[in-house]
Amino acid sequence: MTEERKNRDELVELMAVQGEMEAKILYGILESEGIRVLVKSAMASGVLPFTADGMGRVRLMVREEDLTLARVIINEHLEKE
């Protein structure tokens, strides 16, 4: 694999959200647009239904090459709300 390709496949943080439910909604939106998403959380699922000092926050990770498009898709979704 070339170094350029390796860098494009590297995962970067798109955003962090306030819990698993919001993460699942955004995950579904991005996946439906063809963007692969990795959801990362420091907490075991369902342990705390709230956030405290960042605990319970969920990070959405996408490939670096998909970052710009993912931001556009999320922004369009948020504007509809």
mmCIF file as gemmi writes it, N, C-alpha and C atoms, coordinates in Angstrom:
data_model
loop_
_atom_site.group_PDB
_atom_site.id
_atom_site.type_symbol
_atom_site.label_atom_id
_atom_site.label_alt_id
_atom_site.label_comp_id
_atom_site.label_asym_id
_atom_site.label_entity_id
_atom_site.label_seq_id
_atom_site.pdbx_PDB_ins_code
_atom_site.Cartn_x
_atom_site.Cartn_y
_atom_site.Cartn_z
_atom_site.occupancy
_atom_site.B_iso_or_equiv
_atom_site.pdbx_formal_charge
_atom_site.auth_seq_id
_atom_site.auth_asym_id
_atom_site.pdbx_PDB_model_num
ATOM 1 N N . MET Axp A 1 ? 0.856 -1.181 0 1 0 ? 1 A 1
ATOM 2 C CA . MET Axp A 1 ? 0 0 0 1 0 ? 1 A 1
ATOM 3 C C . MET Axp A 1 ? 0.897 1.237 0 1 0 ? 1 A 1
ATOM 4 N N . THR Axp A 2 ? 0.599 2.173 -0.856 1 0 ? 2 A 1
ATOM 5 C CA . THR Axp A 2 ? 1.4 3.39 -0.916 1 0 ? 2 A 1
ATOM 6 C C . THR Axp A 2 ? 1.131 4.251 0.308 1 0 ? 2 A 1
ATOM 7 N N . GLU Axp A 3 ? 2.088 5.108 0.619 1 0 ? 3 A 1
ATOM 8 C CA . GLU Axp A 3 ? 1.949 5.995 1.778 1 0 ? 3 A 1
ATOM 9 C C . GLU Axp A 3 ? 0.746 6.923 1.612 1 0 ? 3 A 1
ATOM 10 N N . GLU Axp A 4 ? 0.523 7.412 0.38 1 0 ? 4 A 1
ATOM 11 C CA . GLU Axp A 4 ? -0.62 8.297 0.118 1 0 ? 4 A 1
ATOM 12 C C . GLU Axp A 4 ? -1.932 7.577 0.399 1 0 ? 4 A 1
ATOM 13 N N . ARG Axp A 5 ? -2.06 6.343 -0.066 1 0 ? 5 A 1
ATOM 14 C CA . ARG Axp A 5 ? -3.286 5.562 0.155 1 0 ? 5 A 1
ATOM 15 C C . ARG Axp A 5 ? -3.473 5.279 1.642 1 0 ? 5 A 1
ATOM 16 N N . LYS Axp A 6 ? -2.384 4.971 2.322 1 0 ? 6 A 1
ATOM 17 C CA . LYS Axp A 6 ? -2.44 4.696 3.759 1 0 ? 6 A 1
ATOM 18 C C . LYS Axp A 6 ? -2.975 5.914 4.508 1 0 ? 6 A 1
ATOM 19 N N . ASN Axp A 7 ? -2.51 7.109 4.153 1 0 ? 7 A 1
ATOM 20 C CA . ASN Axp A 7 ? -2.975 8.334 4.803 1 0 ? 7 A 1
ATOM 21 C C . ASN Axp A 7 ? -4.457 8.58 4.543 1 0 ? 7 A 1
ATOM 22 N N . ARG Axp A 8 ? -4.942 8.296 3.327 1 0 ? 8 A 1
ATOM 23 C CA . ARG Axp A 8 ? -6.356 8.521 3.009 1 0 ? 8 A 1
ATOM 24 C C . ARG Axp A 8 ? -7.252 7.565 3.779 1 0 ? 8 A 1
ATOM 25 N N . ASP Axp A 9 ? -6.742 6.37 4.092 1 0 ? 9 A 1
ATOM 26 C CA . ASP Axp A 9 ? -7.523 5.378 4.825 1 0 ? 9 A 1
ATOM 27 C C . ASP Axp A 9 ? -7.467 5.58 6.335 1 0 ? 9 A 1
ATOM 28 N N . GLU Axp A 10 ? -6.616 6.48 6.794 1 0 ? 10 A 1
ATOM 29 C CA . GLU Axp A 10 ? -6.477 6.732 8.221 1 0 ? 10 A 1
ATOM 30 C C . GLU Axp A 10 ? -7.779 7.311 8.773 1 0 ? 10 A 1
ATOM 31 N N . LEU Axp A 11 ? -8.173 6.831 9.948 1 0 ? 11 A 1
ATOM 32 C CA . LEU Axp A 11 ? -9.402 7.326 10.567 1 0 ? 11 A 1
ATOM 33 C C . LEU Axp A 11 ? -9.131 8.615 11.322 1 0 ? 11 A 1
ATOM 34 N N . VAL Axp A 12 ? -10.052 9.556 11.174 1 0 ? 12 A 1
ATOM 35 C CA . VAL Axp A 12 ? -9.987 10.83 11.882 1 0 ? 12 A 1
ATOM 36 C C . VAL Axp A 12 ? -11.337 11.072 12.545 1 0 ? 12 A 1
ATOM 37 N N . GLU Axp A 13 ? -11.326 11.879 13.581 1 0 ? 13 A 1
ATOM 38 C CA . GLU Axp A 13 ? -12.573 12.167 14.291 1 0 ? 13 A 1
ATOM 39 C C . GLU Axp A 13 ? -13.412 13.173 13.512 1 0 ? 13 A 1
ATOM 40 N N . LEU Axp A 14 ? -14.632 12.781 13.218 1 0 ? 14 A 1
ATOM 41 C CA . LEU Axp A 14 ? -15.593 13.688 12.591 1 0 ? 14 A 1
ATOM 42 C C . LEU Axp A 14 ? -16.199 14.589 13.65 1 0 ? 14 A 1
ATOM 43 N N . MET Axp A 15 ? -16.652 13.973 14.735 1 0 ? 15 A 1
ATOM 44 C CA . MET Axp A 15 ? -17.268 14.731 15.814 1 0 ? 15 A 1
ATOM 45 C C . MET Axp A 15 ? -17.474 13.831 17.017 1 0 ? 15 A 1
ATOM 46 N N . ALA Axp A 16 ? -17.753 14.442 18.161 1 0 ? 16 A 1
ATOM 47 C CA . ALA Axp A 16 ? -18.128 13.712 19.368 1 0 ? 16 A 1
ATOM 48 C C . ALA Axp A 16 ? -19.537 14.151 19.732 1 0 ? 16 A 1
ATOM 49 N N . VAL Axp A 17 ? -20.36 13.191 20.144 1 0 ? 17 A 1
ATOM 50 C CA . VAL Axp A 17 ? -21.756 13.48 20.463 1 0 ? 17 A 1
ATOM 51 C C . VAL Axp A 17 ? -22.074 13.033 21.883 1 0 ? 17 A 1
ATOM 52 N N . GLN Axp A 18 ? -23.249 13.43 22.36 1 0 ? 18 A 1
ATOM 53 C CA . GLN Axp A 18 ? -23.655 13.203 23.74 1 0 ? 18 A 1
ATOM 54 C C . GLN Axp A 18 ? -24.393 11.89 23.942 1 0 ? 18 A 1
ATOM 55 N N . GLY Axp A 19 ? -23.848 10.806 23.509 1 0 ? 19 A 1
ATOM 56 C CA . GLY Axp A 19 ? -24.467 9.532 23.806 1 0 ? 19 A 1
ATOM 57 C C . GLY Axp A 19 ? -24.672 8.64 22.607 1 0 ? 19 A 1
ATOM 58 N N . GLU Axp A 20 ? -24.952 7.401 22.924 1 0 ? 20 A 1
ATOM 59 C CA . GLU Axp A 20 ? -25.061 6.357 21.916 1 0 ? 20 A 1
ATOM 60 C C . GLU Axp A 20 ? -26.227 6.57 20.952 1 0 ? 20 A 1
ATOM 61 N N . MET Axp A 21 ? -27.353 7.058 21.434 1 0 ? 21 A 1
ATOM 62 C CA . MET Axp A 21 ? -28.52 7.234 20.568 1 0 ? 21 A 1
ATOM 63 C C . MET Axp A 21 ? -28.229 8.231 19.449 1 0 ? 21 A 1
ATOM 64 N N . GLU Axp A 22 ? -27.674 9.381 19.805 1 0 ? 22 A 1
ATOM 65 C CA . GLU Axp A 22 ? -27.329 10.383 18.792 1 0 ? 22 A 1
ATOM 66 C C . GLU Axp A 22 ? -26.288 9.826 17.823 1 0 ? 22 A 1
ATOM 67 N N . ALA Axp A 23 ? -25.324 9.084 18.348 1 0 ? 23 A 1
ATOM 68 C CA . ALA Axp A 23 ? -24.293 8.487 17.503 1 0 ? 23 A 1
ATOM 69 C C . ALA Axp A 23 ? -24.906 7.514 16.504 1 0 ? 23 A 1
ATOM 70 N N . LYS Axp A 24 ? -25.865 6.714 16.943 1 0 ? 24 A 1
ATOM 71 C CA . LYS Axp A 24 ? -26.505 5.742 16.052 1 0 ? 24 A 1
ATOM 72 C C . LYS Axp A 24 ? -27.278 6.434 14.929 1 0 ? 24 A 1
ATOM 73 N N . ILE Axp A 25 ? -27.932 7.535 15.249 1 0 ? 25 A 1
ATOM 74 C CA . ILE Axp A 25 ? -28.678 8.283 14.228 1 0 ? 25 A 1
ATOM 75 C C . ILE Axp A 25 ? -27.719 8.823 13.17 1 0 ? 25 A 1
ATOM 76 N N . LEU Axp A 26 ? -26.649 9.473 13.618 1 0 ? 26 A 1
ATOM 77 C CA . LEU Axp A 26 ? -25.682 10.041 12.679 1 0 ? 26 A 1
ATOM 78 C C . LEU Axp A 26 ? -24.951 8.949 11.907 1 0 ? 26 A 1
ATOM 79 N N . TYR Axp A 27 ? -24.668 7.846 12.572 1 0 ? 27 A 1
ATOM 80 C CA . TYR Axp A 27 ? -24.057 6.693 11.908 1 0 ? 27 A 1
ATOM 81 C C . TYR Axp A 27 ? -24.931 6.23 10.745 1 0 ? 27 A 1
ATOM 82 N N . GLY Axp A 28 ? -26.219 6.089 10.995 1 0 ? 28 A 1
ATOM 83 C CA . GLY Axp A 28 ? -27.144 5.643 9.955 1 0 ? 28 A 1
ATOM 84 C C . GLY Axp A 28 ? -27.208 6.601 8.781 1 0 ? 28 A 1
ATOM 85 N N . ILE Axp A 29 ? -27.216 7.891 9.07 1 0 ? 29 A 1
ATOM 86 C CA . ILE Axp A 29 ? -27.256 8.903 8.011 1 0 ? 29 A 1
ATOM 87 C C . ILE Axp A 29 ? -26.006 8.801 7.135 1 0 ? 29 A 1
ATOM 88 N N . LEU Axp A 30 ? -24.852 8.722 7.769 1 0 ? 30 A 1
ATOM 89 C CA . LEU Axp A 30 ? -23.6 8.655 7.014 1 0 ? 30 A 1
ATOM 90 C C . LEU Axp A 30 ? -23.478 7.353 6.228 1 0 ? 30 A 1
ATOM 91 N N . GLU Axp A 31 ? -23.821 6.24 6.849 1 0 ? 31 A 1
ATOM 92 C CA . GLU Axp A 31 ? -23.742 4.943 6.163 1 0 ? 31 A 1
ATOM 93 C C . GLU Axp A 31 ? -24.679 4.912 4.958 1 0 ? 31 A 1
ATOM 94 N N . SER Axp A 32 ? -25.856 5.542 5.093 1 0 ? 32 A 1
ATOM 95 C CA . SER Axp A 32 ? -26.804 5.551 3.969 1 0 ? 32 A 1
ATOM 96 C C . SER Axp A 32 ? -26.269 6.358 2.788 1 0 ? 32 A 1
ATOM 97 N N . GLU Axp A 33 ? -25.308 7.237 3.052 1 0 ? 33 A 1
ATOM 98 C CA . GLU Axp A 33 ? -24.67 8.032 2 1 0 ? 33 A 1
ATOM 99 C C . GLU Axp A 33 ? -23.369 7.39 1.518 1 0 ? 33 A 1
ATOM 100 N N . GLY Axp A 34 ? -23.083 6.184 2.012 1 0 ? 34 A 1
ATOM 101 C CA . GLY Axp A 34 ? -21.903 5.459 1.556 1 0 ? 34 A 1
ATOM 102 C C . GLY Axp A 34 ? -20.621 5.768 2.299 1 0 ? 34 A 1
ATOM 103 N N . ILE Axp A 35 ? -20.732 6.439 3.442 1 0 ? 35 A 1
ATOM 104 C CA . ILE Axp A 35 ? -19.545 6.761 4.23 1 0 ? 35 A 1
ATOM 105 C C . ILE Axp A 35 ? -19.453 5.778 5.391 1 0 ? 35 A 1
ATOM 106 N N . ARG Axp A 36 ? -18.334 5.071 5.442 1 0 ? 36 A 1
ATOM 107 C CA . ARG Axp A 36 ? -18.128 4.111 6.524 1 0 ? 36 A 1
ATOM 108 C C . ARG Axp A 36 ? -17.746 4.859 7.788 1 0 ? 36 A 1
ATOM 109 N N . VAL Axp A 37 ? -18.328 4.43 8.907 1 0 ? 37 A 1
ATOM 110 C CA . VAL Axp A 37 ? -18.154 5.124 10.177 1 0 ? 37 A 1
ATOM 111 C C . VAL Axp A 37 ? -17.747 4.12 11.251 1 0 ? 37 A 1
ATOM 112 N N . LEU Axp A 38 ? -16.818 4.525 12.097 1 0 ? 38 A 1
ATOM 113 C CA . LEU Axp A 38 ? -16.471 3.762 13.282 1 0 ? 38 A 1
ATOM 114 C C . LEU Axp A 38 ? -16.941 4.574 14.474 1 0 ? 38 A 1
ATOM 115 N N . VAL Axp A 39 ? -17.679 3.935 15.375 1 0 ? 39 A 1
ATOM 116 C CA . VAL Axp A 39 ? -18.182 4.598 16.574 1 0 ? 39 A 1
ATOM 117 C C . VAL Axp A 39 ? -17.31 4.164 17.74 1 0 ? 39 A 1
ATOM 118 N N . LYS Axp A 40 ? -16.722 5.139 18.441 1 0 ? 40 A 1
ATOM 119 C CA . LYS Axp A 40 ? -15.833 4.837 19.563 1 0 ? 40 A 1
ATOM 120 C C . LYS Axp A 40 ? -16.379 5.477 20.828 1 0 ? 40 A 1
ATOM 121 N N . SER Axp A 41 ? -16.406 4.671 21.889 1 0 ? 41 A 1
ATOM 122 C CA . SER Axp A 41 ? -16.862 5.166 23.18 1 0 ? 41 A 1
ATOM 123 C C . SER Axp A 41 ? -15.962 4.595 24.263 1 0 ? 41 A 1
ATOM 124 N N . ALA Axp A 42 ? -15.676 5.399 25.268 1 0 ? 42 A 1
ATOM 125 C CA . ALA Axp A 42 ? -14.859 4.935 26.384 1 0 ? 42 A 1
ATOM 126 C C . ALA Axp A 42 ? -15.688 4.131 27.378 1 0 ? 42 A 1
ATOM 127 N N . MET Axp A 43 ? -16.996 4.238 27.282 1 0 ? 43 A 1
ATOM 128 C CA . MET Axp A 43 ? -17.889 3.564 28.23 1 0 ? 43 A 1
ATOM 129 C C . MET Axp A 43 ? -18.496 2.328 27.597 1 0 ? 43 A 1
ATOM 130 N N . ALA Axp A 44 ? -18.773 1.347 28.434 1 0 ? 44 A 1
ATOM 131 C CA . ALA Axp A 44 ? -19.531 0.192 27.969 1 0 ? 44 A 1
ATOM 132 C C . ALA Axp A 44 ? -20.947 0.659 27.666 1 0 ? 44 A 1
ATOM 133 N N . SER Axp A 45 ? -21.531 0.11 26.641 1 0 ? 45 A 1
ATOM 134 C CA . SER Axp A 45 ? -22.868 0.516 26.215 1 0 ? 45 A 1
ATOM 135 C C . SER Axp A 45 ? -23.876 0.392 27.345 1 0 ? 45 A 1
ATOM 136 N N . GLY Axp A 46 ? -24.617 1.462 27.574 1 0 ? 46 A 1
ATOM 137 C CA . GLY Axp A 46 ? -25.705 1.424 28.542 1 0 ? 46 A 1
ATOM 138 C C . GLY Axp A 46 ? -25.293 1.601 29.991 1 0 ? 46 A 1
ATOM 139 N N . VAL Axp A 47 ? -24.015 1.837 30.279 1 0 ? 47 A 1
ATOM 140 C CA . VAL Axp A 47 ? -23.592 1.982 31.671 1 0 ? 47 A 1
ATOM 141 C C . VAL Axp A 47 ? -24.122 3.281 32.256 1 0 ? 47 A 1
ATOM 142 N N . LEU Axp A 48 ? -23.886 4.384 31.565 1 0 ? 48 A 1
ATOM 143 C CA . LEU Axp A 48 ? -24.379 5.679 32.031 1 0 ? 48 A 1
ATOM 144 C C . LEU Axp A 48 ? -25.211 6.323 30.93 1 0 ? 48 A 1
ATOM 145 N N . PRO Axp A 49 ? -26.442 6.678 31.227 1 0 ? 49 A 1
ATOM 146 C CA . PRO Axp A 49 ? -27.281 7.304 30.202 1 0 ? 49 A 1
ATOM 147 C C . PRO Axp A 49 ? -27.055 8.81 30.075 1 0 ? 49 A 1
ATOM 148 N N . PHE Axp A 50 ? -25.984 9.326 30.662 1 0 ? 50 A 1
ATOM 149 C CA . PHE Axp A 50 ? -25.699 10.76 30.646 1 0 ? 50 A 1
ATOM 150 C C . PHE Axp A 50 ? -24.195 10.942 30.513 1 0 ? 50 A 1
ATOM 151 N N . THR Axp A 51 ? -23.77 12.194 30.327 1 0 ? 51 A 1
ATOM 152 C CA . THR Axp A 51 ? -22.337 12.466 30.261 1 0 ? 51 A 1
ATOM 153 C C . THR Axp A 51 ? -21.906 13.225 31.503 1 0 ? 51 A 1
ATOM 154 N N . ALA Axp A 52 ? -20.702 12.936 31.96 1 0 ? 52 A 1
ATOM 155 C CA . ALA Axp A 52 ? -20.115 13.628 33.097 1 0 ? 52 A 1
ATOM 156 C C . ALA Axp A 52 ? -18.629 13.782 32.802 1 0 ? 52 A 1
ATOM 157 N N . ASP Axp A 53 ? -18.165 15.014 32.705 1 0 ? 53 A 1
ATOM 158 C CA . ASP Axp A 53 ? -16.764 15.277 32.384 1 0 ? 53 A 1
ATOM 159 C C . ASP Axp A 53 ? -16.311 14.536 31.135 1 0 ? 53 A 1
ATOM 160 N N . GLY Axp A 54 ? -17.18 14.479 30.147 1 0 ? 54 A 1
ATOM 161 C CA . GLY Axp A 54 ? -16.83 13.832 28.889 1 0 ? 54 A 1
ATOM 162 C C . GLY Axp A 54 ? -17.081 12.342 28.852 1 0 ? 54 A 1
ATOM 163 N N . MET Axp A 55 ? -17.352 11.738 30.004 1 0 ? 55 A 1
ATOM 164 C CA . MET Axp A 55 ? -17.66 10.31 30.005 1 0 ? 55 A 1
ATOM 165 C C . MET Axp A 55 ? -19.028 10.123 29.369 1 0 ? 55 A 1
ATOM 166 N N . GLY Axp A 56 ? -19.161 9.123 28.57 1 0 ? 56 A 1
ATOM 167 C CA . GLY Axp A 56 ? -20.416 8.893 27.876 1 0 ? 56 A 1
ATOM 168 C C . GLY Axp A 56 ? -20.446 9.523 26.5 1 0 ? 56 A 1
ATOM 169 N N . ARG Axp A 57 ? -19.448 10.362 26.222 1 0 ? 57 A 1
ATOM 170 C CA . ARG Axp A 57 ? -19.361 10.952 24.878 1 0 ? 57 A 1
ATOM 171 C C . ARG Axp A 57 ? -18.944 9.871 23.903 1 0 ? 57 A 1
ATOM 172 N N . VAL Axp A 58 ? -19.471 9.964 22.712 1 0 ? 58 A 1
ATOM 173 C CA . VAL Axp A 58 ? -19.205 8.978 21.672 1 0 ? 58 A 1
ATOM 174 C C . VAL Axp A 58 ? -18.569 9.695 20.488 1 0 ? 58 A 1
ATOM 175 N N . ARG Axp A 59 ? -17.481 9.139 19.995 1 0 ? 59 A 1
ATOM 176 C CA . ARG Axp A 59 ? -16.75 9.741 18.875 1 0 ? 59 A 1
ATOM 177 C C . ARG Axp A 59 ? -17.099 9.015 17.589 1 0 ? 59 A 1
ATOM 178 N N . LEU Axp A 60 ? -17.373 9.785 16.553 1 0 ? 60 A 1
ATOM 179 C CA . LEU Axp A 60 ? -17.617 9.235 15.222 1 0 ? 60 A 1
ATOM 180 C C . LEU Axp A 60 ? -16.348 9.425 14.402 1 0 ? 60 A 1
ATOM 181 N N . MET Axp A 61 ? -15.806 8.325 13.907 1 0 ? 61 A 1
ATOM 182 C CA . MET Axp A 61 ? -14.563 8.336 13.146 1 0 ? 61 A 1
ATOM 183 C C . MET Axp A 61 ? -14.858 7.965 11.693 1 0 ? 61 A 1
ATOM 184 N N . VAL Axp A 62 ? -14.236 8.688 10.767 1 0 ? 62 A 1
ATOM 185 C CA . VAL Axp A 62 ? -14.382 8.397 9.334 1 0 ? 62 A 1
ATOM 186 C C . VAL Axp A 62 ? -12.994 8.396 8.698 1 0 ? 62 A 1
ATOM 187 N N . ARG Axp A 63 ? -12.915 7.852 7.488 1 0 ? 63 A 1
ATOM 188 C CA . ARG Axp A 63 ? -11.643 7.908 6.771 1 0 ? 63 A 1
ATOM 189 C C . ARG Axp A 63 ? -11.337 9.363 6.446 1 0 ? 63 A 1
ATOM 190 N N . GLU Axp A 64 ? -10.074 9.695 6.48 1 0 ? 64 A 1
ATOM 191 C CA . GLU Axp A 64 ? -9.664 11.075 6.22 1 0 ? 64 A 1
ATOM 192 C C . GLU Axp A 64 ? -10.197 11.57 4.879 1 0 ? 64 A 1
ATOM 193 N N . GLU Axp A 65 ? -10.21 10.705 3.873 1 0 ? 65 A 1
ATOM 194 C CA . GLU Axp A 65 ? -10.674 11.127 2.553 1 0 ? 65 A 1
ATOM 195 C C . GLU Axp A 65 ? -12.174 11.393 2.528 1 0 ? 65 A 1
ATOM 196 N N . ASP Axp A 66 ? -12.924 10.897 3.518 1 0 ? 66 A 1
ATOM 197 C CA . ASP Axp A 66 ? -14.374 11.109 3.583 1 0 ? 66 A 1
ATOM 198 C C . ASP Axp A 66 ? -14.771 12.255 4.511 1 0 ? 66 A 1
ATOM 199 N N . LEU Axp A 67 ? -13.805 12.844 5.193 1 0 ? 67 A 1
ATOM 200 C CA . LEU Axp A 67 ? -14.102 13.827 6.236 1 0 ? 67 A 1
ATOM 201 C C . LEU Axp A 67 ? -14.903 15.024 5.722 1 0 ? 67 A 1
ATOM 202 N N . THR Axp A 68 ? -14.493 15.625 4.642 1 0 ? 68 A 1
ATOM 203 C CA . THR Axp A 68 ? -15.187 16.816 4.13 1 0 ? 68 A 1
ATOM 204 C C . THR Axp A 68 ? -16.622 16.499 3.743 1 0 ? 68 A 1
ATOM 205 N N . LEU Axp A 69 ? -16.826 15.421 3.011 1 0 ? 69 A 1
ATOM 206 C CA . LEU Axp A 69 ? -18.178 15.035 2.613 1 0 ? 69 A 1
ATOM 207 C C . LEU Axp A 69 ? -19.028 14.689 3.833 1 0 ? 69 A 1
ATOM 208 N N . ALA Axp A 70 ? -18.454 14.006 4.8 1 0 ? 70 A 1
ATOM 209 C CA . ALA Axp A 70 ? -19.196 13.654 6.014 1 0 ? 70 A 1
ATOM 210 C C . ALA Axp A 70 ? -19.656 14.912 6.744 1 0 ? 70 A 1
ATOM 211 N N . ARG Axp A 71 ? -18.812 15.919 6.812 1 0 ? 71 A 1
ATOM 212 C CA . ARG Axp A 71 ? -19.194 17.186 7.462 1 0 ? 71 A 1
ATOM 213 C C . ARG Axp A 71 ? -20.35 17.853 6.725 1 0 ? 71 A 1
ATOM 214 N N . VAL Axp A 72 ? -20.303 17.842 5.403 1 0 ? 72 A 1
ATOM 215 C CA . VAL Axp A 72 ? -21.386 18.433 4.607 1 0 ? 72 A 1
ATOM 216 C C . VAL Axp A 72 ? -22.696 17.701 4.888 1 0 ? 72 A 1
ATOM 217 N N . ILE Axp A 73 ? -22.663 16.384 4.889 1 0 ? 73 A 1
ATOM 218 C CA . ILE Axp A 73 ? -23.867 15.584 5.122 1 0 ? 73 A 1
ATOM 219 C C . ILE Axp A 73 ? -24.437 15.857 6.507 1 0 ? 73 A 1
ATOM 220 N N . ILE Axp A 74 ? -23.585 15.877 7.521 1 0 ? 74 A 1
ATOM 221 C CA . ILE Axp A 74 ? -24.048 16.131 8.894 1 0 ? 74 A 1
ATOM 222 C C . ILE Axp A 74 ? -24.615 17.539 9.004 1 0 ? 74 A 1
ATOM 223 N N . ASN Axp A 75 ? -23.944 18.529 8.426 1 0 ? 75 A 1
ATOM 224 C CA . ASN Axp A 75 ? -24.443 19.907 8.485 1 0 ? 75 A 1
ATOM 225 C C . ASN Axp A 75 ? -25.798 20.04 7.806 1 0 ? 75 A 1
ATOM 226 N N . GLU Axp A 76 ? -25.986 19.384 6.672 1 0 ? 76 A 1
ATOM 227 C CA . GLU Axp A 76 ? -27.286 19.418 5.993 1 0 ? 76 A 1
ATOM 228 C C . GLU Axp A 76 ? -28.364 18.802 6.875 1 0 ? 76 A 1
ATOM 229 N N . HIS Axp A 77 ? -28.039 17.717 7.538 1 0 ? 77 A 1
ATOM 230 C CA . HIS Axp A 77 ? -28.998 17.061 8.433 1 0 ? 77 A 1
ATOM 231 C C . HIS Axp A 77 ? -29.36 17.978 9.604 1 0 ? 77 A 1
ATOM 232 N N . LEU Axp A 78 ? -28.357 18.613 10.196 1 0 ? 78 A 1
ATOM 233 C CA . LEU Axp A 78 ? -28.604 19.472 11.355 1 0 ? 78 A 1
ATOM 234 C C . LEU Axp A 78 ? -29.412 20.712 10.981 1 0 ? 78 A 1
ATOM 235 N N . GLU Axp A 79 ? -29.241 21.213 9.761 1 0 ? 79 A 1
ATOM 236 C CA . GLU Axp A 79 ? -30.003 22.377 9.306 1 0 ? 79 A 1
ATOM 237 C C . GLU Axp A 79 ? -31.48 22.054 9.144 1 0 ? 79 A 1
ATOM 238 N N . LYS Axp A 80 ? -31.804 20.796 8.867 1 0 ? 80 A 1
ATOM 239 C CA . LYS Axp A 80 ? -33.198 20.382 8.699 1 0 ? 80 A 1
ATOM 240 C C . LYS Axp A 80 ? -33.944 20.338 10.023 1 0 ? 80 A 1
ATOM 241 N N . GLU Axp A 81 ? -33.213 20.191 11.114 1 0 ? 81 A 1
ATOM 242 C CA . GLU Axp A 81 ? -33.864 20.07 12.431 1 0 ? 81 A 1
ATOM 243 C C . GLU Axp A 81 ? -34.384 21.39 12.928 1 0 ? 81 A 1
